[in-house]
Amino acid sequence: MKNVIAKIFSGEFDSEVHSDFVKFSRGVFENRYLLEGKKQKDKWGVKTSSEFANFLVRRCLEKFGGRFDFKGAIIYTKNIKEELGFDVENVKSYMGIKQFLINTAISSEDILGLMEKYPKAFYALSFSGNGFELKIKAKPPKSGKPGKKGEDEPKADFCSLKTSDPEIIKDLFFDFSSFKEIRIKHTLEIRDIEIPKNYKTPEEMRELAKRKGVVKRFIDVDGQKKVSEKEFAA
């Protein structure tokens, strides 16, 4: 299982990449898909921005499996409380967004089933097991709008992962999987949006449109800096 950025740089433009980019309009989007990594004695500490949240949840559940104590929120535009199949502590609603607050033990199969059924929901869930500890802020991610000039550079502090699994490190830091400390940020340049001919609603047009452009990857690893880029159409 690869994260969206790893897929783009390996030339894989599948439905997941497309879905991740639907929120972006034309323009330049700086400081996206933020990553920080630090090698510790027998594990790694990783911090990321919100774009990696669903990937980290799915990756930990698929790798380790079992029943975990989950705390956090599942965030979605529709009321799916009755379809969750487990206790919901509270439901918050704001501007059409619903947050289903969770604090209970759930099997990995149940959460993975929900992620398969509702891939566009945001799974801001914290849980831990033998070999990992994942913490994600229980709030909606920021929208895909271009940053304003003069804004402070955002921090990679939405998700925090401690893990002894080298495979996830190789996926997140695919160009420098061996490091002491590493920081990575990306700039998305959406140059064109290809509008489909056959659509019925503006929502359908937005969902089906193909975005074309470049992803630039800025890496600072153990004091050395590197920039790479990849064109995409998704």
DOKE-651103 format. One line per field, with one value per residue (C-alpha): residue in three letters; y, z, x; residue number from 1. Coordinates in Angstrom, 2 decimals, always signed. Layout:
// residues N
res <- (ala; ...)
Y <- (Y; ...)
Z <- (Z; ...)
X <- (X; ...)
n <- (NUM; ...)
// end
This chain:
// residues 234
res <- (met; lys; asn; val; ile; ala; lys; ile; phe; ser; gly; glu; phe; asp; ser; glu; val; his; ser; asp; phe; val; lys; phe; ser; arg; gly; val; phe; glu; asn; arg; tyr; leu; leu; glu; gly; lys; lys; gln; lys; asp; lys; trp; gly; val; lys; thr; ser; ser; glu; phe; ala; asn; phe; leu; val; arg; arg; cys; leu; glu; lys; phe; gly; gly; arg; phe; asp; phe; lys; gly; ala; ile; ile; tyr; thr; lys; asn; ile; lys; glu; glu; leu; gly; phe; asp; val; glu; asn; val; lys; ser; tyr; met; gly; ile; lys; gln; phe; leu; ile; asn; thr; ala; ile; ser; ser; glu; asp; ile; leu; gly; leu; met; glu; lys; tyr; pro; lys; ala; phe; tyr; ala; leu; ser; phe; ser; gly; asn; gly; phe; glu; leu; lys; ile; lys; ala; lys; pro; pro; lys; ser; gly; lys; pro; gly; lys; lys; gly; glu; asp; glu; pro; lys; ala; asp; phe; cys; ser; leu; lys; thr; ser; asp; pro; glu; ile; ile; lys; asp; leu; phe; phe; asp; phe; ser; ser; phe; lys; glu; ile; arg; ile; lys; his; thr; leu; glu; ile; arg; asp; ile; glu; ile; pro; lys; asn; tyr; lys; thr; pro; glu; glu; met; arg; glu; leu; ala; lys; arg; lys; gly; val; val; lys; arg; phe; ile; asp; val; asp; gly; gln; lys; lys; val; ser; glu; lys; glu; phe; ala; ala)
Y <- (+0.00; +3.37; +6.86; +9.34; +11.16; +7.89; +6.84; +10.08; +9.86; +6.25; +7.18; +5.58; +7.86; +5.78; +6.64; +7.36; +10.01; +11.51; +11.57; +13.25; +16.07; +16.79; +19.57; +21.56; +24.31; +25.90; +27.54; +26.95; +25.20; +25.40; +23.48; +20.44; +16.80; +17.74; +15.05; +14.90; +11.84; +11.09; +7.83; +6.68; +3.71; +0.88; +2.81; +5.96; +9.03; +10.50; +13.67; +14.65; +17.11; +16.04; +14.71; +11.50; +10.75; +8.21; +6.52; +6.12; +4.70; +2.21; +1.29; +0.55; -1.46; -3.55; -4.16; -5.01; -5.90; -6.85; -4.97; -1.52; +1.23; +4.04; +7.67; +10.52; +11.31; +10.11; +13.22; +13.14; +15.20; +12.65; +11.23; +7.68; +7.16; +4.22; +2.53; +2.67; -0.43; +0.76; +3.28; +6.96; +9.23; +12.39; +13.94; +17.49; +19.36; +22.49; +23.94; +20.65; +18.61; +15.94; +14.72; +11.33; +11.28; +7.84; +6.45; +2.68; -0.65; -1.64; -4.37; -3.37; -5.16; -2.88; +0.31; -0.99; -1.91; +1.66; +3.07; +0.87; +1.94; +5.63; +6.42; +10.17; +10.34; +11.63; +9.16; +11.24; +8.28; +7.66; +4.13; +2.00; -1.59; -3.75; -1.95; +1.40; +4.36; +6.67; +10.01; +12.20; +15.46; +14.91; +17.81; +18.41; +19.08; +22.42; +22.99; +22.90; +26.66; +28.42; +29.88; +33.64; +35.48; +36.14; +33.25; +31.28; +27.91; +25.25; +22.57; +18.81; +18.27; +16.90; +13.25; +11.62; +8.05; +6.04; +2.79; -0.04; -0.95; -0.13; -0.69; +2.39; +4.45; +3.27; +4.33; +7.77; +8.61; +6.62; +8.65; +8.72; +5.82; +5.86; +9.03; +10.54; +13.50; +14.45; +17.11; +17.10; +19.50; +19.62; +22.32; +21.40; +23.43; +22.78; +24.10; +22.79; +21.18; +18.98; +19.19; +16.06; +16.45; +14.35; +15.50; +16.30; +18.56; +20.98; +18.50; +15.71; +17.97; +18.75; +15.08; +13.84; +16.66; +15.68; +17.94; +18.31; +19.86; +19.30; +18.18; +19.57; +17.70; +19.68; +17.51; +18.45; +15.28; +15.32; +18.83; +18.18; +19.63; +18.21; +19.20; +16.86; +17.12; +14.97; +15.81; +14.31; +13.97; +12.66)
Z <- (+0.00; -1.12; -0.03; -2.66; -3.06; -3.46; -6.13; -8.06; -8.04; -9.24; -12.03; -10.57; -11.10; -9.76; -8.29; -4.87; -6.31; -8.23; -5.11; -3.05; -5.61; -6.16; -3.54; -5.45; -7.96; -10.38; -8.61; -6.53; -3.19; -1.02; +2.14; +1.48; +2.45; +5.20; +6.68; +9.46; +10.54; +13.28; +13.82; +17.42; +19.03; +17.77; +16.09; +14.20; +15.15; +12.30; +12.14; +9.22; +8.06; +7.75; +4.18; +5.50; +8.18; +6.29; +4.88; +8.34; +9.85; +7.03; +6.96; +10.70; +10.63; +7.64; +9.00; +12.61; +12.75; +15.86; +18.21; +19.39; +21.70; +19.29; +20.29; +17.93; +15.19; +11.86; +9.83; +6.89; +5.05; +5.62; +8.74; +8.90; +12.65; +12.28; +9.80; +11.92; +13.94; +17.19; +19.97; +19.11; +22.07; +20.47; +17.10; +16.25; +13.19; +11.63; +8.14; +6.75; +8.27; +10.86; +13.41; +14.96; +18.19; +19.19; +22.36; +22.28; +21.32; +17.67; +15.44; +12.62; +10.18; +11.12; +10.56; +7.32; +6.15; +6.78; +4.95; +1.98; +2.06; +2.78; +1.34; +1.29; +5.04; +7.21; +9.86; +12.63; +14.91; +17.58; +18.66; +19.48; +19.45; +19.56; +17.26; +16.76; +18.38; +16.17; +17.29; +15.03; +15.95; +16.12; +13.87; +10.16; +7.90; +6.18; +2.78; -0.45; -0.93; -2.02; +0.86; +1.35; +0.99; +4.30; +6.07; +8.49; +7.18; +8.70; +10.93; +10.45; +13.67; +12.69; +12.87; +15.03; +14.57; +16.55; +14.82; +14.54; +11.04; +8.37; +5.52; +6.29; +6.59; +3.13; +1.74; +3.33; +2.77; -0.44; -1.68; +1.68; +3.85; +5.85; +7.92; +11.34; +10.78; +7.70; +6.74; +3.54; +2.10; -1.24; -3.57; -5.84; -9.02; -10.69; -14.22; -15.94; -15.13; -17.83; -17.59; -18.62; -21.43; -19.98; -16.50; -14.97; -12.01; -10.94; -8.17; -10.70; -12.91; -9.97; -9.02; -12.55; -13.68; -14.22; -12.70; -14.40; -13.11; -11.13; -7.60; -6.25; -3.35; -1.06; +1.16; +4.03; +5.22; +7.77; +6.71; +2.96; +0.70; -2.45; -4.77; -7.15; -9.15; -11.00; -13.51; -12.89; -14.45; -12.03)
X <- (+0.00; +1.40; +0.45; -0.75; +2.58; +4.49; +2.00; +2.45; +6.25; +6.07; +3.65; +0.53; -2.49; -5.37; -8.78; -7.27; -4.96; -7.88; -10.09; -7.36; -7.00; -10.72; -10.63; -8.00; -8.79; -6.32; -3.42; -0.31; -0.73; +2.38; +3.26; +1.05; +1.61; +4.08; +6.31; +8.87; +10.82; +13.31; +15.19; +15.16; +16.89; +14.68; +11.84; +10.91; +8.95; +6.88; +4.77; +2.56; -0.07; -3.70; -3.38; -1.79; -4.42; -6.54; -3.44; -1.88; -5.08; -5.55; -1.86; -1.70; -4.94; -3.87; -0.38; -1.19; -4.90; -6.86; -9.15; -8.11; -9.33; -10.16; -10.53; -11.28; -13.77; -15.07; -15.91; -18.29; -20.91; -23.69; -25.32; -23.99; -24.38; -26.78; -24.45; -21.31; -22.17; -20.55; -21.15; -20.85; -20.11; -21.49; -22.31; -21.26; -22.53; -21.07; -21.65; -22.87; -20.04; -20.80; -18.26; -19.00; -17.00; -15.72; -14.19; -14.59; -13.01; -13.56; -12.11; -9.78; -12.09; -15.00; -13.01; -11.49; -14.98; -16.14; -13.12; -13.99; -17.65; -17.02; -13.57; -14.29; -14.89; -12.03; -10.85; -9.28; -8.66; -6.02; -5.12; -2.10; -0.91; +2.18; +4.62; +2.90; +1.16; -0.91; -2.35; -4.51; -6.23; -10.00; -11.01; -11.69; -8.70; -8.20; -9.77; -7.78; -7.33; -4.12; -2.14; -1.91; +1.35; +3.02; +1.31; +3.43; +4.54; +2.25; +3.68; +3.58; +1.66; -1.77; -0.74; +1.91; +3.14; +5.64; +6.47; +8.98; +7.73; +10.37; +7.91; +5.84; +9.03; +10.13; +6.75; +6.56; +10.24; +10.70; +13.67; +15.54; +14.36; +17.61; +17.98; +18.50; +16.18; +14.17; +11.62; +9.60; +7.04; +5.26; +3.98; +1.08; +0.77; -2.59; -2.10; -5.20; -8.54; -10.00; -13.79; -15.75; -18.28; -21.07; -22.11; -25.47; -24.67; -21.87; -21.00; -20.58; -18.45; -16.16; -15.87; -15.11; -12.78; -9.14; -6.49; -3.13; +0.04; +3.23; +4.07; +7.35; +8.97; +11.30; +13.50; +15.80; +17.55; +20.35; +21.35; +21.23; +18.55; +17.05; +14.18; +12.42; +9.21; +6.72; +4.00; +0.58; -2.86; -5.48)
n <- (1; 2; 3; 4; 5; 6; 7; 8; 9; 10; 11; 12; 13; 14; 15; 16; 17; 18; 19; 20; 21; 22; 23; 24; 25; 26; 27; 28; 29; 30; 31; 32; 33; 34; 35; 36; 37; 38; 39; 40; 41; 42; 43; 44; 45; 46; 47; 48; 49; 50; 51; 52; 53; 54; 55; 56; 57; 58; 59; 60; 61; 62; 63; 64; 65; 66; 67; 68; 69; 70; 71; 72; 73; 74; 75; 76; 77; 78; 79; 80; 81; 82; 83; 84; 85; 86; 87; 88; 89; 90; 91; 92; 93; 94; 95; 96; 97; 98; 99; 100; 101; 102; 103; 104; 105; 106; 107; 108; 109; 110; 111; 112; 113; 114; 115; 116; 117; 118; 119; 120; 121; 122; 123; 124; 125; 126; 127; 128; 129; 130; 131; 132; 133; 134; 135; 136; 137; 138; 139; 140; 141; 142; 143; 144; 145; 146; 147; 148; 149; 150; 151; 152; 153; 154; 155; 156; 157; 158; 159; 160; 161; 162; 163; 164; 165; 166; 167; 168; 169; 170; 171; 172; 173; 174; 175; 176; 177; 178; 179; 180; 181; 182; 183; 184; 185; 186; 187; 188; 189; 190; 191; 192; 193; 194; 195; 196; 197; 198; 199; 200; 201; 202; 203; 204; 205; 206; 207; 208; 209; 210; 211; 212; 213; 214; 215; 216; 217; 218; 219; 220; 221; 222; 223; 224; 225; 226; 227; 228; 229; 230; 231; 232; 233; 234)
// end
